[in-house]
Amino acid sequence: MTTEHVSDGVRLLIVGPPGAGKGTQAGVIAKTYGIPAISTGDIFRQNIAEGTELGKKVDAIVSSGGYVPDTLTNEIVADRLQQDDARDGFLLDGYPRTEEQVAELDRILAASGNTLDAVVQLTADRDEVVKRLLLRAEQQGRSDDTEDVIRHRQDVYHEQTEPVIAAYRERGVVVSIDGLGAIDEVSDRVLSALAQHGLAASA
């Protein structure tokens, strides 16, 4: 990756409901700012694939149908943020998911004298997202993705993330962007909003 767009010390979190294009926009933001996009799901899968000690713990829990506890998730994220490519900035996706994890991320960042600069919140009309996901399910032949299942996932997302978003909103770091529209249009909205928040990517 080139470093022409590197912006010193930009630390971000991206949140958004299923179907809002979060993964796509995470890639755009990471490339623009020259920072790694860090997905906790990807970290879990990578550690399992590499057979690391953390990976073995996660694999044992997941294989038995359990949920990865906060303590282990915190350990994995802390380890990832200490790697060289994340020292000067990162974009987190999938963490923190709870208020306890928010506090832990604060502690991890404070240890190196840093804080989270902004939370990119992709918003989307629920009915539009449901329509989009139903169409995708039809195109991909995923008959188990019914409207009830999709709406339930939306409910779970809002229930789980609202306390986290509220905590960051109190700090004035939440940047809300309409996630519906063409990918380039949404990307422009995201980068413009971050620039207005004082986080313009340096040329």
URRA-V184238 format. One record per helix or strand of 2 or more residues. SS is the DSSP state (2 for helix, 1 for strand). FROM is the first residue (numbers start at 1). TO is the last residue. If there is no record, write none. Layout:
# URRA-V184238
((SS | FROM | TO) (SS | FROM | TO))
This chain:
# URRA-V184238
((1 | 10 | 16) (2 | 22 | 33) (1 | 36 | 39) (2 | 40 | 50) (2 | 53 | 63) (2 | 70 | 81) (2 | 84 | 86) (1 | 89 | 93) (2 | 99 | 110) (1 | 118 | 123) (2 | 126 | 140) (2 | 147 | 169) (1 | 174 | 178) (2 | 183 | 196))
